[in-house]
Amino acid sequence: MAHSDDATKTWISAVPAKNSNGNVTEWRIKYRYTLSDFVHTFGRVIKFESASKAPENYTKGELLLHKKYPTSLSVKEIMDAQFNLKYEAHTNPSSTITTDTSFDVSSLDE
């Protein structure tokens, strides 16, 4: 099971940009994932080549399932995958690399 499956997801905002007919040309959404002590908010822009609907005619699910060109993945699939990577990095941080500038090379065998 992916970390994103266990995360609590919350809509923060969805702001439409409309053409002169009142139809949506793009949405600017913010969507938050929370799992344990890790919280990440994604911001996404969803653009429509053909503006055919007013804002009130969209559903939240429709926005999340919108396919992003060129990947053909939905907005939700992209955010889930990115959250999984970010959460994994948060819970399993890589080892810290330090530079020992005081190391004496003459201490090494020839």
Buried (B, 14 or more C-beta within 10 A) or exposed (E): EEBBEEBEBEEEEBEBBEEEEEBBBBBEBBBBBBBEEBEBEBEBEBEBEEBEBEBEEBEEEEBBEBEBEEEEBBBBBBBBBBBBEBBEEBEEEEEEEEEEEEEEEEEEEE
